[in-house]
Amino acid sequence: MDMRSFRKHIIYILAMILISVSFFGCKKQENTKDEPSDKTLYGYEFKSELDIKYAKEYSVSLYEGGMSKITIGEDEILLFDEGTEIPENIDRKKYIVVKKPLNSIYNASSSTMDYFLYLNEIDRVTMTSTKEEDWSVPEIAQRIKDEDIVYVGKYSSPDFEYILDDGCQLVVENQMILHSPATKEKLEALGLPVIVERSSLEEEPLGRLEWIKLYGLLTDKLDAAEGFFAAQVNTLEETKENIRKEIETDDTPAPSAVFFYVNSAGIPAVRNPKDYMSKLIKIAGFLYSFDGALEDSGKSFINIQMEEFFEKASDTDLLIYNASFEDPPKNTAELLAKDKLFGELKAVQEGNVWCFSIDIFQKPTLMAEVVKEMYILRNCIKTGSEPPELTYFYRLK
């Protein structure tokens, strides 16, 4: 064999090796793509993934025998059913270990309390970091007044001794705790499992609402949580389908809306176009007047100059005034008292200023019902008909 033939032979062999590695490597990747990384975890056999369609900030792997692995961000939680054995060799530096039943929960996340309430498991929550007067949910405010739920202080400096003496089995924090890492570290040092929930980071409204499945899992109400969520999805899909059908036969522009309030300093605060409430308005078939006009601040409301507000809202069909905090106007005269230029806005002149009377942040389970009512307002504006009396909105007269 001459040198040229030898080289060709070597190249051929190397090419075949590369093809083989590529083929079998790709085949292996294909076979494991949808498989969980932990087929067996501490003796528990993997069963299935919890069906989560919209939420991106958590996942759940279910195991035979009563164990679940919950992943929230970088945190991994091993949740054990009542009556199961917790393996002694669990790496507690890697995993947060939680054991059911959970009968004493310190919930510092006000946006998740509604899930416990809907699932009829609010008795499991015994402590909160939100004061009675800061609750827009009457049932929760009453429980704090009756001391069925105890206010244990601000999330960043709670009464650690009381939390421990109450027999706390689980701490639920929201993203605010990341601004006070020493507090989280002290709770963990006391031996308390701490979950930092991330529902507020979900980009889509249904992603946020799907967190009810997690709280259903924690309270043995997963079936109820899944049933509720499926019903909410169906309600929203019906609204979307109705709008799609209307668009096919009606080429008139969709009505526009803006969600806002005027703060105590007289400055208009507009709901962030990227916020989930603004997205609900769009699901109901409205155009959002401030889309593309405001830089995303990461906050629910963005303060702007009154001149800028009037410029963008001048031809808006519907003004939705946030009445869940501050002091909302009782009538159009009080709105004009904030600035007489409100009287020049199209929505004010046509009587389409409506107040939104709940805090959707603290009542996420009403999401679909709120969209249904906004859809009614949309249709009334398009047809010029008189709206019926609504549950969550009232008209300024």
Residue pairs with C-beta under 8 A, 6 or more apart in sequence:
1 9
36 46
36 49
36 61
38 46
38 61
38 69
39 45
39 46
40 46
41 63
41 67
41 69
41 78
42 67
42 78
42 87
42 89
42 90
43 87
44 63
44 64
44 65
44 67
45 63
45 64
45 65
46 61
46 62
46 63
46 64
47 62
47 63
47 64
48 61
48 62
49 59
49 60
49 61
49 62
50 59
50 60
50 61
50 62
50 68
50 213
50 217
51 226
52 58
52 59
52 60
52 210
52 213
53 206
53 210
54 202
54 204
54 206
54 207
54 209
54 210
55 199
55 202
55 207
55 208
55 210
55 211
55 213
56 202
56 203
56 207
57 72
57 73
57 198
57 199
57 201
57 202
57 207
58 70
58 71
58 72
58 197
58 198
58 211
58 214
59 70
59 71
60 68
60 69
60 70
60 71
60 213
60 214
60 217
61 68
61 69
61 71
62 68
63 69
65 84
66 80
66 81
66 83
66 84
67 78
67 79
67 80
67 81
67 84
68 78
68 79
68 217
69 76
69 77
69 78
69 79
70 76
70 77
70 78
70 79
70 195
70 214
70 217
71 77
72 195
72 196
72 197
72 198
73 196
73 198
75 96
75 195
75 196
76 94
76 95
76 96
77 95
77 96
77 97
77 98
77 193
77 195
78 90
78 95
78 96
78 97
78 98
79 98
79 99
79 100
79 217
79 218
80 86
80 97
80 98
80 99
80 100
81 100
82 99
82 100
82 101
84 99
86 97
86 99
90 97
96 193
96 194
96 195
97 193
98 169
98 170
98 193
98 195
98 218
99 169
100 218
100 220
101 220
102 124
102 169
102 170
102 218
102 219
103 123
103 124
103 126
103 169
104 124
104 126
104 127
104 166
104 167
104 168
104 169
104 170
105 116
105 124
105 125
105 126
105 127
105 168
105 169
105 170
105 171
105 172
106 125
106 126
106 127
106 128
106 129
106 152
106 158
106 163
106 166
106 168
106 170
106 171
106 172
106 192
107 113
107 116
107 125
107 127
107 128
107 172
108 128
108 129
108 130
108 155
108 158
108 171
108 172
108 173
108 174
108 176
108 177
109 172
109 173
109 174
109 197
110 128
110 130
110 134
110 135
110 174
110 361
110 362
111 174
111 199
111 200
111 361
111 362
111 364
112 172
112 174
112 197
112 199
112 211
112 215
113 122
113 125
113 128
113 137
113 140
113 362
114 137
114 362
114 363
114 364
114 365
115 211
115 212
115 215
115 216
115 225
115 364
115 365
116 122
116 124
116 125
116 215
116 219
117 137
117 139
117 140
117 365
118 212
118 228
118 365
119 212
119 215
119 216
119 219
119 221
119 224
119 225
120 221
121 215
121 219
121 221
122 139
122 140
122 143
122 149
123 148
124 219
125 149
126 148
126 149
126 150
126 166
126 168
127 149
127 150
127 151
127 152
127 158
127 162
127 163
127 166
127 168
128 140
128 144
128 149
128 150
128 151
128 152
129 151
129 152
129 153
129 154
129 155
129 158
130 151
131 144
131 151
132 141
132 144
132 145
132 151
133 141
135 141
135 144
135 362
136 324
136 325
136 358
136 359
136 362
136 363
137 359
137 362
137 363
140 149
140 362
143 149
144 150
144 151
150 162
150 166
152 158
152 159
152 162
152 163
153 159
155 173
155 174
155 176
155 177
155 180
155 183
156 176
156 177
156 179
156 180
156 183
157 180
157 183
158 183
160 186
160 187
160 190
163 171
163 187
163 190
163 192
164 190
164 192
168 192
169 193
170 192
170 193
170 195
170 218
171 187
171 192
171 193
171 194
171 195
172 195
172 197
173 184
173 194
173 195
173 196
173 197
174 196
174 197
174 200
175 196
175 198
175 200
175 201
177 183
177 184
177 194
177 196
178 196
184 194
184 196
187 194
188 194
197 211
197 214
199 207
199 208
199 211
200 208
202 208
202 210
202 211
202 276
203 274
204 276
204 279
205 276
205 279
205 280
205 283
205 367
206 232
206 233
206 236
208 276
208 364
209 229
209 232
209 364
209 365
209 367
210 229
212 225
212 228
212 229
212 364
212 365
213 222
213 225
213 226
213 229
215 221
215 225
216 222
216 223
216 224
216 225
216 226
217 225
228 365
231 368
232 365
232 367
232 368
235 368
235 369
235 371
235 372
236 283
236 367
236 368
236 371
239 283
239 284
239 285
239 371
239 372
239 375
240 283
242 375
243 285
243 375
246 285
250 382
252 382
253 287
254 285
254 286
254 287
254 378
255 285
255 286
255 287
255 317
255 318
255 378
255 381
255 382
256 286
256 287
256 288
256 289
256 315
256 316
256 317
256 318
257 281
257 286
257 287
257 288
257 289
257 316
257 317
257 318
257 319
257 320
257 374
258 270
258 271
258 288
258 289
258 290
258 312
258 313
258 316
258 318
258 319
258 320
259 270
259 271
259 277
259 278
259 281
259 320
259 322
259 356
260 268
260 269
260 270
260 271
260 301
260 309
260 313
260 319
260 320
260 321
260 322
261 268
261 269
261 301
261 321
261 322
261 323
261 325
261 326
261 328
262 268
262 269
262 326
262 338
262 339
263 269
263 303
263 326
264 326
266 306
266 338
266 339
267 303
267 304
267 305
267 306
268 303
268 304
268 306
268 309
269 301
269 302
269 303
269 304
270 290
270 294
270 301
270 302
270 304
270 309
271 277
271 278
271 300
271 301
271 302
271 322
272 278
272 294
272 296
272 297
272 298
272 299
272 300
272 301
272 302
273 288
273 290
273 291
273 292
273 293
273 294
273 296
274 296
275 300
276 360
277 300
277 360
278 288
280 360
280 367
280 370
280 371
280 374
281 288
281 320
281 374
282 288
283 371
284 371
284 374
284 375
284 377
284 378
285 374
285 375
285 378
286 317
286 318
286 374
286 378
289 312
289 313
289 316
290 312
293 312
294 302
294 304
295 302
300 361
301 322
306 339
306 341
310 341
310 344
310 345
313 319
313 345
313 347
314 344
314 345
314 346
315 346
316 345
316 346
316 347
317 346
317 347
317 350
317 352
317 381
318 347
318 352
318 354
318 377
318 378
318 381
319 345
319 347
319 348
319 352
319 353
319 354
320 354
320 355
320 356
320 393
321 328
321 329
321 335
321 353
321 354
321 355
321 356
321 396
322 328
322 355
322 356
323 355
323 356
323 357
323 394
324 356
324 357
324 358
324 359
325 359
328 355
329 335
329 337
329 338
329 355
329 396
330 396
331 396
331 397
332 348
332 353
332 396
332 397
335 342
335 348
335 353
335 396
336 342
336 343
336 348
342 348
343 349
347 353
351 395
351 397
352 377
352 381
353 395
353 396
354 377
354 393
354 394
354 395
354 396
355 393
355 394
355 395
355 396
356 370
356 392
356 393
357 392
357 393
357 394
358 366
358 370
358 392
360 366
360 367
360 370
366 392
369 391
369 392
370 392
373 390
373 391
373 392
373 393
374 393
376 387
376 388
376 390
377 387
377 390
377 393
379 385
380 386
380 387
387 395
